[in-house]
Amino acid sequence: MIYTVFIDLDDTLLNREKKISEETLNALRRFQMLGNHIVFATARSRQLHGLQECVKTITPYFIFHNGGEIVSNGKTIFQGFFSKEETERIGRYLTAKQIKAAVILDDAYYANYDAPAIWGQIRNYTYTSFEDAEFQAPKFSVLLDDQSQTREFDVLNDLARITFIDNHTGAILAPKNVSKGAAVRIMLDRLFFEGKSIFIGNDYNDLSGFEECDMKVAVANAEPAVLDRADRIIGSNNEDGVARFLNDLCVV
């Protein structure tokens, strides 16, 4: 059996130090040597700032920006970003409602709040109110001060797919047709025509990926809604759960 495995990075493959352990690296390499495919499906940009350089060499297949960009062998085969006009409209609205929002590009980090004060040092950080935005946003990463702020999203439903994450303390606003699941479907249709598809994740933004794959796998530290939807629950991100699961597949 040939497998195509889509793996989320943060809190799924990466441990608490945001690293891939040697055990997991060896399992990933062995899995691919047997003819299987690995796709990293992440909300991060394609620069993958702060991660081991080896992350970029493990596989040629990536889903970035929560489905907003698909990369195969270094080439972008799909990109679904907000237009400049949509970026400005959404950004200005969130700023007016005093909702903390950031747009993370490959080479820049724009936010309408003091993001470094919360997250620490950020490369190429720029404060913005999103007036006259001259860039296209792949998504908005939103930090919620209060769950009552979620009501303010209703007027954006015509433009954005809204996914709540981190126990509803945050949200991702992506273009309507963009999600990890939509990206998985594109990749399965265009690149991987045989075998069994598996999605491994931990958070709400991984649920759309679950829906497109033959098997749904959650790490033990996943959100309750993800655990409920999983066909199989594996060890946590700090227990090399993904590595042991892939090793089991190689034995079967």
C-alpha positions as CSV (number, residue, x, y, z in Angstrom):
1,M,0.0,0.0,0.0
2,I,1.2,3.5,-0.9
3,Y,0.3,6.3,1.5
4,T,0.1,10.1,1.1
5,V,0.2,11.6,4.5
6,F,-0.6,15.3,5.2
7,I,0.9,16.4,8.5
8,D,0.3,19.6,10.4
9,L,3.4,21.1,11.9
10,D,2.8,23.1,15.1
11,D,1.7,21.0,18.0
12,T,1.4,17.9,15.8
13,L,4.8,17.1,14.3
14,L,6.9,19.8,16.2
15,N,7.5,19.2,19.9
16,R,7.2,21.9,22.6
17,E,10.6,23.3,21.5
18,K,9.3,23.7,17.9
19,K,11.7,21.0,16.8
20,I,11.5,17.7,15.0
21,S,13.2,15.0,17.0
22,E,15.9,12.7,15.6
23,E,13.5,9.8,16.0
24,T,10.8,11.6,14.0
25,L,13.3,12.7,11.3
26,N,14.4,9.1,10.8
27,A,10.8,7.9,10.6
28,L,9.9,10.5,8.0
29,R,12.9,9.6,5.8
30,R,12.2,5.9,6.1
31,F,8.6,6.4,5.2
32,Q,9.5,8.2,2.1
33,M,12.2,5.8,1.1
34,L,9.5,3.1,0.9
35,G,7.7,5.1,-1.8
36,N,5.2,7.0,0.3
37,H,4.5,10.7,0.1
38,I,4.6,13.3,2.9
39,V,3.0,16.8,2.7
40,F,3.4,19.4,5.4
41,A,0.2,21.3,5.8
42,T,0.7,24.4,7.9
43,A,-0.7,27.8,8.6
44,R,2.8,29.2,8.4
45,S,4.3,31.1,5.4
46,R,6.7,29.3,3.1
47,Q,9.7,30.8,4.9
48,L,9.1,28.6,7.9
49,H,10.9,31.1,10.1
50,G,12.4,29.7,13.3
51,L,12.3,26.1,12.3
52,Q,15.1,23.6,11.6
53,E,16.5,24.0,8.1
54,C,15.9,20.3,7.6
55,V,12.1,20.9,7.5
56,K,12.5,22.3,4.0
57,T,14.4,19.3,2.8
58,I,12.3,16.5,4.1
59,T,9.6,16.7,1.4
60,P,9.0,18.7,-1.8
61,Y,5.3,19.1,-1.0
62,F,3.9,21.8,1.2
63,I,0.5,23.5,2.0
64,F,1.2,26.9,3.4
65,H,-1.0,29.7,4.8
66,N,-3.7,27.2,6.0
67,G,-4.3,26.2,2.3
68,G,-3.6,29.6,0.7
69,E,-0.6,28.3,-1.2
70,I,0.4,24.9,-2.5
71,V,4.1,24.3,-3.4
72,S,5.4,21.3,-5.2
73,N,9.1,20.9,-5.9
74,G,9.7,24.6,-5.2
75,K,7.0,25.8,-7.5
76,T,3.6,27.4,-6.5
77,I,0.8,25.4,-8.1
78,F,-2.0,27.2,-6.3
79,Q,-2.4,30.5,-4.6
80,G,-5.6,31.8,-3.1
81,F,-5.1,35.1,-1.4
82,F,-7.4,38.0,-0.6
83,S,-7.1,40.8,-3.2
84,K,-5.5,44.1,-2.1
85,E,-9.0,45.6,-1.9
86,E,-10.3,42.8,0.2
87,T,-7.2,42.9,2.4
88,E,-7.8,46.6,3.1
89,R,-11.5,46.2,3.7
90,I,-11.1,43.4,6.2
91,G,-8.1,44.9,7.9
92,R,-9.7,48.3,8.3
93,Y,-12.8,46.7,9.7
94,L,-11.0,44.6,12.2
95,T,-8.9,47.7,13.3
96,A,-12.0,49.8,13.7
97,K,-13.5,47.1,15.9
98,Q,-10.3,46.9,17.9
99,I,-9.7,43.3,17.0
100,K,-6.1,42.3,17.0
101,A,-5.2,41.0,13.5
102,A,-2.0,40.2,11.7
103,V,-1.0,39.3,8.1
104,I,2.1,37.2,7.8
105,L,3.8,37.2,4.5
106,D,7.0,35.4,3.4
107,D,9.1,38.5,4.1
108,A,6.9,40.7,6.3
109,Y,4.7,40.7,9.3
110,Y,1.9,43.3,9.4
111,A,-0.3,43.8,12.5
112,N,-2.7,46.4,13.9
113,Y,-1.3,45.8,17.5
114,D,2.0,45.6,19.2
115,A,2.7,42.0,18.2
116,P,6.3,41.8,19.5
117,A,5.0,42.7,23.0
118,I,2.9,39.5,23.0
119,W,4.9,37.1,20.8
120,G,8.5,38.3,21.3
121,Q,10.9,39.4,18.6
122,I,9.3,39.3,15.1
123,R,11.2,39.6,11.9
124,N,10.2,42.5,9.6
125,Y,7.4,43.5,11.8
126,T,5.4,46.6,10.8
127,Y,2.5,48.2,12.6
128,T,-0.5,49.0,10.3
129,S,-4.1,50.0,10.4
130,F,-4.4,48.4,6.9
131,E,-5.3,51.8,5.3
132,D,-4.3,51.6,1.6
133,A,-2.9,48.1,2.0
134,E,-0.4,47.5,-0.8
135,F,-0.2,43.7,-0.4
136,Q,-2.5,40.7,-0.7
137,A,-3.2,38.8,2.5
138,P,-3.1,35.0,2.4
139,K,-5.1,35.1,5.6
140,F,-5.7,37.1,8.8
141,S,-4.5,35.7,12.1
142,V,-6.7,37.1,14.8
143,L,-6.1,37.2,18.5
144,L,-9.3,37.6,20.5
145,D,-9.5,39.5,23.8
146,D,-13.0,38.4,24.4
147,Q,-15.2,35.7,22.8
148,S,-17.9,38.4,22.3
149,Q,-15.7,39.8,19.6
150,T,-16.7,36.8,17.4
151,R,-20.0,38.5,16.7
152,E,-18.1,41.2,14.8
153,F,-17.2,38.6,12.1
154,D,-20.7,38.2,10.8
155,V,-20.3,41.1,8.3
156,L,-17.3,39.4,6.8
157,N,-19.0,36.1,6.0
158,D,-19.3,37.1,2.3
159,L,-15.5,37.4,2.0
160,A,-14.0,35.0,4.5
161,R,-14.0,31.5,5.8
162,I,-13.6,31.9,9.6
163,T,-12.0,29.1,11.6
164,F,-11.7,29.4,15.4
165,I,-8.5,28.0,16.9
166,D,-6.8,27.6,20.3
167,N,-10.1,27.1,22.3
168,H,-11.6,30.2,20.6
169,T,-8.9,32.5,21.7
170,G,-7.9,33.0,18.1
171,A,-9.3,32.8,14.6
172,I,-8.1,32.4,11.0
173,L,-9.9,34.5,8.4
174,A,-9.1,33.0,4.9
175,P,-10.7,33.5,1.5
176,K,-13.9,31.6,1.1
177,N,-12.5,28.9,-1.1
178,V,-9.4,28.4,0.9
179,S,-8.8,25.8,3.6
180,K,-6.4,22.9,4.3
181,G,-9.1,20.6,3.1
182,A,-9.5,22.4,-0.3
183,A,-5.7,22.3,-0.7
184,V,-5.6,18.6,0.1
185,R,-8.2,17.9,-2.6
186,I,-6.2,19.9,-5.1
187,M,-3.1,17.9,-4.3
188,L,-4.9,14.5,-4.4
189,D,-6.4,15.4,-7.8
190,R,-3.3,16.8,-9.4
191,L,-0.3,14.9,-7.9
192,F,-1.3,11.8,-6.0
193,F,-3.4,9.3,-7.9
194,E,-3.0,6.1,-6.0
195,G,-2.9,4.7,-2.5
196,K,-4.5,5.8,0.7
197,S,-4.6,9.4,2.0
198,I,-4.1,10.3,5.7
199,F,-4.4,13.6,7.5
200,I,-2.6,14.1,10.9
201,G,-3.5,17.2,12.9
202,N,-4.4,18.7,16.2
203,D,-6.5,21.9,15.8
204,Y,-9.8,23.1,14.4
205,N,-8.1,24.3,11.1
206,D,-7.2,20.6,10.5
207,L,-10.8,19.4,10.4
208,S,-11.3,20.4,6.8
209,G,-8.2,18.2,6.0
210,F,-9.8,15.3,7.8
211,E,-12.8,15.5,5.5
212,E,-10.8,15.0,2.4
213,C,-8.7,12.0,3.5
214,D,-9.3,8.3,3.9
215,M,-8.0,8.2,7.4
216,K,-8.2,10.9,10.1
217,V,-5.5,10.8,12.7
218,A,-5.2,13.1,15.8
219,V,-2.3,13.5,18.2
220,A,-3.2,12.9,21.8
221,N,-2.8,16.7,22.6
222,A,-5.4,17.7,20.0
223,E,-8.5,19.8,20.6
224,P,-11.5,17.7,21.8
225,A,-13.4,18.3,18.5
226,V,-10.4,16.9,16.6
227,L,-10.1,13.9,18.9
228,D,-13.9,13.2,18.4
229,R,-13.6,13.2,14.6
230,A,-10.4,11.1,14.5
231,D,-10.4,7.5,13.3
232,R,-7.2,7.0,15.3
233,I,-5.5,8.8,18.2
234,I,-1.7,8.6,18.4
235,G,0.9,9.8,20.9
236,S,1.3,13.5,21.5
237,N,3.7,15.8,19.7
238,N,6.1,15.5,22.7
239,E,6.0,11.7,22.5
240,D,7.0,11.3,18.8
241,G,3.5,10.1,18.1
242,V,3.7,10.8,14.4
243,A,7.0,8.9,14.1
244,R,5.6,5.8,15.8
245,F,2.4,5.9,13.7
246,L,4.5,6.1,10.5
247,N,6.7,3.3,11.6
248,D,3.6,1.2,12.3
249,L,2.4,1.9,8.7
250,C,5.7,0.7,7.4
251,V,5.3,-2.6,9.2
252,V,1.8,-3.3,8.1
